[in-house]
Amino acid sequence: MEHLLRKYSAQARTREASYVTSNMTRHIVENDLIGVGAGPANLSLSALLSTARERGLTSVRAAFLEKNQAVFWHSGQIFPGTLMQTEFYRDLVTPIDPTNRFSFLNFLKVNGRLDQFFCSSTIYPTRREFEDYFNWVARQMADVLFATNVHSVDYNPETNLFVVEVENETQPQWRYESKHIVLGCGAGPKSTNASLSGRVVDVSALLAFDFPNSLRRVLVVGGGQSAAECVNYLLDQYAETETQITWVTSETAFRALDISNFSRETYSASYTSAFAALPKPYREKIIHDDRSVASGITPLVAQALYQRLYRLKYFTPPGTANPSVHVQANTEVLEIRDEAKGAMVTARSLPTGQTSVDVFDCVILCTGLDDETVFHSPIIGAQLK
């Protein structure tokens, strides 16, 4: 990291000072590095650069452009009490710079929570607290610009610079030019049915969803962490009802996240450096083969939910109103139609090929994220591919 920062510093010193010119409402700002988005990845880079400047290691001029007013990290599905899938020390800075003042532990100390966090005997903070931590860091970053919408990214071969066009309320037309660009704009839902009015919702927007008044039957689609947390949330919300929850996945099983010791090295600095040097086809093979390292249900959540379903099934007193959960793997959802009587779902059994049609009051899609749905530029895409 220090070597990289010194390299960028040398480039910055050989370039003319940052300038701003004005022509009517257009302003041009030159930087060494532009980050599109201020989520965890780019926020980490901003924090590390800020500390490096304080220590005299770099003079890189950077700007991180974020369309939202603050850091919203899966806010639409931060269910009460949901925990991080990684330990607290895998924060924005600690794995690279353990003495950095923008660490999660320092966030706890500054906010008077450190002793109580230690006494809680957990290494997994809640997601809500980690989102608070992200915003605590972001508020201290002068180069993180919120409410700034990037509407185009281009590349000028004559100047060898990326050109980023942005808009915000106070700066209607700004252009950033930079030799380096970092895309950290997150991902959007893979689901294409989330726009069906009143019946279908992606889990990323579940907390803001207006559920039908009488929720008798609900379908949860997906076999990962979000789906498991969604089922838990529904069990909490409809604890004293007879709501029927059907949970399906096209996978052969509801798989656990691989957090074993050797697999965790996937996120080490040495592994990522070696991975980056591999040919692209082999990198893609590794991503496919090792998907359980990044996708799956954490053992804590899987165990707690399984035990909860066991108690519901075998220890619910007769005559007591409680929700029921039907869990089904090897099931592919083919179509969802919004009709007057409900969401008409056509599904197929993968082992037999037989199809079935059923009606639900609500369908919740937990089918993952797609990096290409949030930010797309043909030129950037061509450069990266």
C-alpha positions as MATLAB code, in Angstrom:
seq = 'MEHLLRKYSAQARTREASYVTSNMTRHIVENDLIGVGAGPANLSLSALLSTARERGLTSVRAAFLEKNQAVFWHSGQIFPGTLMQTEFYRDLVTPIDPTNRFSFLNFLKVNGRLDQFFCSSTIYPTRREFEDYFNWVARQMADVLFATNVHSVDYNPETNLFVVEVENETQPQWRYESKHIVLGCGAGPKSTNASLSGRVVDVSALLAFDFPNSLRRVLVVGGGQSAAECVNYLLDQYAETETQITWVTSETAFRALDISNFSRETYSASYTSAFAALPKPYREKIIHDDRSVASGITPLVAQALYQRLYRLKYFTPPGTANPSVHVQANTEVLEIRDEAKGAMVTARSLPTGQTSVDVFDCVILCTGLDDETVFHSPIIGAQLK';
ca = [
       0.000    0.000    0.000;
       2.766    2.465    0.941;
       4.585    1.715   -2.331;
       1.393    2.398   -4.285;
       0.776    5.673   -2.465;
       4.337    6.867   -3.112;
       3.889    6.042   -6.806;
       0.749    8.156   -6.988;
       2.457   10.959   -5.047;
       5.220   11.102   -7.638;
       2.629   11.385  -10.382;
       0.849   14.158   -8.500;
       4.038   16.194   -8.086;
       4.795   16.067  -11.820;
       1.331   17.350  -12.733;
       0.203   20.953  -12.462;
      -1.775   21.960   -9.388;
      -5.456   21.221   -9.211;
      -7.508   23.853  -10.975;
     -11.130   24.889  -11.340;
     -12.346   26.794  -14.370;
     -15.790   28.073  -15.122;
     -17.664   28.458  -18.374;
     -21.267   29.392  -17.726;
     -22.365   26.626  -15.328;
     -19.656   24.078  -16.214;
     -16.723   23.502  -13.882;
     -13.734   21.269  -14.527;
     -11.788   19.721  -11.659;
      -8.618   17.694  -12.188;
      -7.730   14.953   -9.736;
      -5.287   12.089   -9.549;
      -8.022    9.633   -8.621;
     -11.812    9.604   -8.871;
     -13.926    7.102   -6.979;
     -17.472    6.479   -8.202;
     -19.491    5.665   -5.106;
     -18.659    5.905   -1.410;
     -19.587    2.485   -0.144;
     -17.260    0.360    2.010;
     -14.648   -0.255   -0.712;
     -14.132    3.360   -1.757;
     -14.651    4.623    1.779;
     -11.795    2.363    2.847;
      -9.589    3.823    0.125;
     -10.533    7.358    1.157;
      -9.704    6.678    4.817;
      -6.351    5.095    3.964;
      -5.446    7.986    1.660;
      -6.441   10.506    4.324;
      -4.166    8.868    6.881;
      -1.337    8.590    4.347;
      -1.588   12.333    3.681;
      -1.446   13.059    7.404;
       1.726   10.978    7.625;
       3.299   12.667    4.608;
       3.266    9.504    2.509;
       1.218   10.886   -0.360;
      -0.232   14.008   -1.909;
      -2.772   12.238   -4.080;
      -5.728   14.426   -4.982;
      -8.870   12.312   -4.846;
     -12.615   12.747   -4.939;
     -15.192   10.097   -4.101;
     -18.590   10.860   -5.622;
     -21.688    9.456   -3.930;
     -25.258   10.090   -5.095;
     -26.846    9.488   -1.672;
     -26.924   11.940    1.235;
     -25.080    9.482    3.486;
     -23.747    5.929    3.507;
     -26.740    3.618    3.186;
     -25.435    0.091    3.476;
     -28.231   -2.404    2.730;
     -30.498   -0.155    4.805;
     -33.643   -1.613    3.279;
     -32.909   -5.009    4.821;
     -31.085   -4.314    8.075;
     -33.514   -6.328   10.152;
     -33.456   -5.827   13.931;
     -30.456   -7.565   15.471;
     -28.907   -8.843   12.241;
     -25.170   -9.348   12.613;
     -22.196   -8.834   10.359;
     -20.945  -11.883    8.491;
     -17.336  -10.878    9.196;
     -15.484  -10.016   12.389;
     -15.265   -6.419   13.635;
     -11.556   -6.177   12.833;
     -12.303   -6.630    9.133;
     -13.251   -2.982    9.022;
     -12.263   -0.209    6.607;
      -8.614    0.029    7.638;
      -7.390   -2.493   10.225;
      -6.254   -5.343    7.901;
      -3.995   -2.859    6.063;
      -3.145   -0.389    8.828;
      -3.929   -1.638   12.363;
      -2.897    1.703   13.913;
      -5.274    3.753   11.758;
      -7.561    6.129   13.665;
     -10.495    5.264   11.393;
     -10.787    1.741   12.787;
     -14.001    0.292   14.189;
     -12.415    0.032   17.632;
     -11.583    3.734   17.609;
     -15.157    4.459   16.523;
     -16.337    2.567   19.598;
     -13.861    4.400   21.837;
     -14.769    7.866   20.552;
     -18.469    7.109   21.004;
     -18.089    5.659   24.508;
     -19.027    2.093   23.579;
     -15.722    0.239   23.762;
     -16.014   -1.315   27.236;
     -19.579   -2.469   26.685;
     -18.718   -3.928   23.278;
     -15.886   -5.962   24.805;
     -18.177   -7.132   27.598;
     -20.752   -8.291   25.049;
     -18.367  -11.166   24.199;
     -18.998  -10.980   20.466;
     -16.773  -10.450   17.476;
     -19.735   -9.818   15.178;
     -21.247   -6.318   15.473;
     -24.753   -5.588   14.280;
     -25.100   -4.314   10.745;
     -26.796   -1.198   12.056;
     -23.739   -0.334   14.136;
     -21.413   -0.960   11.211;
     -23.473    1.397    9.056;
     -23.111    3.983   11.841;
     -19.362    3.345   11.766;
     -19.217    3.882    8.000;
     -20.975    7.229    8.337;
     -18.704    8.253   11.223;
     -15.716    7.738    8.935;
     -17.386    9.360    5.920;
     -18.164   12.558    7.843;
     -14.435   13.005    8.442;
     -13.449   12.567    4.793;
     -13.066   15.886    2.961;
     -12.808   14.081   -0.369;
     -16.127   12.218   -0.027;
     -18.806   14.269   -1.786;
     -22.379   13.226   -1.039;
     -25.493   14.111   -3.069;
     -23.319   14.045   -6.189;
     -24.792   12.020   -9.018;
     -22.449   10.585  -11.643;
     -24.368   10.458  -14.909;
     -21.570    9.613  -17.356;
     -18.020    8.302  -17.435;
     -15.879    8.569  -20.529;
     -12.240    8.248  -21.520;
     -10.316   10.852  -23.517;
      -7.436    9.178  -25.393;
      -5.943   12.556  -26.301;
      -5.373   13.542  -22.678;
      -5.170    9.964  -21.344;
      -7.726   10.937  -18.698;
     -11.081    9.613  -17.561;
     -13.857   12.201  -17.764;
     -16.626   12.016  -15.159;
     -19.724   14.199  -15.547;
     -21.652   14.856  -12.330;
     -24.572   16.888  -11.034;
     -25.755   17.988   -7.622;
     -28.002   20.688   -6.177;
     -25.287   23.303   -5.706;
     -23.093   22.321   -8.644;
     -25.400   21.670  -11.616;
     -22.660   20.723  -14.083;
     -19.261   19.547  -12.953;
     -16.676   17.574  -14.832;
     -13.939   15.642  -13.092;
     -10.865   14.535  -15.017;
      -8.572   11.894  -13.615;
      -5.920    9.434  -14.709;
      -7.211    6.817  -12.287;
     -10.781    5.773  -11.606;
     -12.142    3.343   -9.017;
     -15.645    1.945   -9.428;
     -17.196    1.307   -6.035;
     -20.824    1.897   -6.875;
     -22.166   -1.307   -5.401;
     -24.689   -3.663   -6.911;
     -28.395   -3.858   -7.545;
     -30.902   -6.679   -7.243;
     -30.761   -9.422   -9.851;
     -34.516   -9.775   -9.675;
     -36.555   -8.388  -12.539;
     -39.972   -8.903  -10.952;
     -39.598   -6.477   -8.047;
     -41.638   -3.804   -9.819;
     -44.857   -5.852   -9.740;
     -47.256   -3.624   -7.863;
     -48.036   -4.559   -4.288;
     -47.227   -8.257   -4.564;
     -43.527   -8.724   -5.231;
     -40.596   -7.070   -3.487;
     -36.859   -7.531   -3.503;
     -35.442   -8.148   -0.042;
     -33.252   -5.048   -0.405;
     -36.414   -2.932   -0.050;
     -38.328   -5.139    2.369;
     -38.364   -2.817    5.395;
     -40.127   -0.131    3.357;
     -42.559   -2.574    1.753;
     -46.278   -2.190    2.407;
     -47.398   -5.739    3.175;
     -50.972   -6.777    2.355;
     -53.326   -6.339    5.309;
     -54.085  -10.035    5.452;
     -50.878  -11.962    4.861;
     -51.841  -15.611    4.741;
     -49.294  -17.047    2.303;
     -45.857  -15.648    1.494;
     -43.119  -17.033   -0.747;
     -39.418  -16.392   -0.067;
     -37.178  -17.121   -3.071;
     -33.451  -17.690   -2.545;
     -31.154  -19.836   -0.439;
     -28.602  -17.414    0.981;
     -28.073  -15.216    4.026;
     -30.661  -12.608    3.029;
     -33.323  -15.272    2.570;
     -32.594  -16.834    5.967;
     -32.721  -13.432    7.670;
     -35.932  -12.661    5.800;
     -37.594  -15.839    7.088;
     -36.485  -14.958   10.615;
     -37.925  -11.469   10.199;
     -41.266  -12.819    8.985;
     -41.432  -15.211   11.932;
     -40.938  -12.245   14.260;
     -43.466  -10.014   12.510;
     -46.168  -12.678   12.250;
     -45.395  -14.613   15.427;
     -49.017  -14.959   16.552;
     -50.643  -15.579   13.196;
     -51.211  -18.586   10.987;
     -49.198  -17.157    8.106;
     -47.780  -19.853    5.840;
     -44.206  -19.175    4.725;
     -42.818  -21.142    1.792;
     -39.044  -20.886    1.350;
     -37.549  -22.203   -1.895;
     -34.173  -22.278   -3.605;
     -33.024  -23.639   -6.946;
     -29.869  -24.969   -5.271;
     -29.722  -28.573   -4.102;
     -29.511  -27.409   -0.491;
     -29.570  -24.310    1.704;
     -25.820  -23.950    1.894;
     -23.682  -22.502    4.657;
     -21.113  -19.764    4.199;
     -17.622  -21.256    4.266;
     -15.769  -19.553    7.122;
     -13.168  -22.270    7.658;
      -9.585  -21.216    8.321;
      -8.039  -21.959    4.948;
     -10.966  -20.459    3.067;
     -10.636  -17.217    5.022;
      -7.235  -16.678    3.408;
      -9.178  -15.769    0.275;
      -9.444  -12.245    1.712;
      -5.804  -11.892    2.735;
      -3.526   -9.388    0.996;
      -1.177  -12.100   -0.280;
      -4.041  -14.117   -1.782;
      -5.658  -11.141   -3.516;
      -2.313  -10.102   -5.005;
      -1.736  -13.609   -6.344;
      -5.320  -13.776   -7.610;
      -4.979  -10.484   -9.517;
      -1.937  -11.827  -11.374;
      -3.790  -14.882  -12.717;
      -5.194  -15.060  -16.271;
      -8.798  -13.878  -16.458;
     -10.320  -17.288  -17.395;
      -8.749  -18.876  -14.318;
      -9.860  -15.984  -12.095;
     -13.420  -16.603  -13.275;
     -13.066  -20.318  -12.498;
     -11.892  -19.550   -8.966;
     -14.775  -17.147   -8.398;
     -17.216  -19.852   -9.480;
     -15.578  -22.686   -7.540;
     -15.125  -20.653   -4.355;
     -18.549  -19.003   -4.288;
     -19.339  -20.584   -0.910;
     -16.641  -18.339    0.587;
     -18.720  -15.281   -0.318;
     -22.245  -16.673   -0.544;
     -24.196  -18.747    1.926;
     -25.835  -18.682    5.332;
     -23.559  -18.044    8.287;
     -23.382  -20.989   10.699;
     -24.791  -18.835   13.532;
     -27.872  -17.834   11.548;
     -28.357  -21.305   10.054;
     -28.227  -23.010   13.446;
     -30.514  -20.505   15.159;
     -33.090  -20.621   12.360;
     -33.050  -24.410   12.106;
     -33.598  -24.733   15.854;
     -36.402  -22.181   15.669;
     -38.152  -24.126   12.924;
     -37.709  -27.321   14.933;
     -39.400  -25.756   17.968;
     -42.227  -24.377   15.841;
     -42.879  -27.775   14.304;
     -42.695  -29.979   17.370;
     -43.342  -27.784   20.396;
     -46.193  -25.500   19.356;
     -49.114  -26.178   21.734;
     -52.281  -27.400   19.988;
     -54.653  -24.579   19.132;
     -51.917  -21.940   19.268;
     -51.688  -19.496   16.362;
     -48.177  -19.677   14.963;
     -46.688  -19.287   11.492;
     -45.587  -22.361    9.573;
     -42.560  -22.678    7.307;
     -42.244  -25.055    4.367;
     -38.636  -25.373    3.182;
     -37.991  -26.675   -0.325;
     -34.740  -26.933   -2.322;
     -34.366  -27.919   -6.006;
     -37.196  -25.569   -6.960;
     -36.894  -23.007   -9.741;
     -39.347  -20.117   -9.990;
     -40.186  -19.705  -13.672;
     -42.761  -16.921  -13.666;
     -44.577  -14.532  -11.341;
     -47.811  -12.934  -12.554;
     -49.624  -10.233  -10.632;
     -53.324  -11.083  -10.656;
     -56.359   -9.899   -8.722;
     -56.342  -12.844   -6.338;
     -52.593  -12.671   -5.687;
     -49.170  -13.361   -7.137;
     -49.483  -16.368   -9.430;
     -46.194  -18.290   -9.227;
     -45.137  -20.981  -11.676;
     -42.335  -23.180  -10.338;
     -40.500  -26.259  -11.552;
     -39.106  -29.192   -9.625;
     -35.563  -29.589  -10.925;
     -35.266  -33.344  -10.189;
     -38.537  -34.243  -11.966;
     -39.115  -31.345  -14.340;
     -42.739  -31.093  -13.213;
     -44.249  -27.610  -12.975;
     -46.771  -26.306  -10.481;
     -48.780  -23.105  -10.083;
     -49.582  -21.553   -6.718;
     -50.968  -18.260   -5.423;
     -49.324  -16.127   -2.740;
     -50.257  -12.859   -1.095;
     -46.648  -11.735   -1.292;
     -43.394  -12.848   -2.933;
     -40.028  -11.779   -1.518;
     -37.068  -12.168   -3.866;
     -33.722  -12.899   -2.206;
     -31.939  -13.804   -5.407;
     -28.741  -11.851   -4.958;
     -27.088   -8.805   -6.462;
     -25.765   -7.962   -9.889;
     -22.793   -5.603  -10.227;
     -23.750   -4.575  -13.743;
     -27.201   -3.224  -12.911;
     -26.154   -0.142  -10.936;
     -23.462    1.556  -13.007;
     -22.828    0.955  -16.659;
     -20.594    2.719  -19.128;
     -19.708    1.071  -22.438;
     -16.277    2.672  -22.408;
     -15.428    1.669  -18.852;
     -16.825   -1.786  -19.511;
     -14.652   -2.179  -22.580;
     -11.571   -1.045  -20.669;
     -12.192   -3.483  -17.825;
     -13.079   -6.489  -19.954;
];
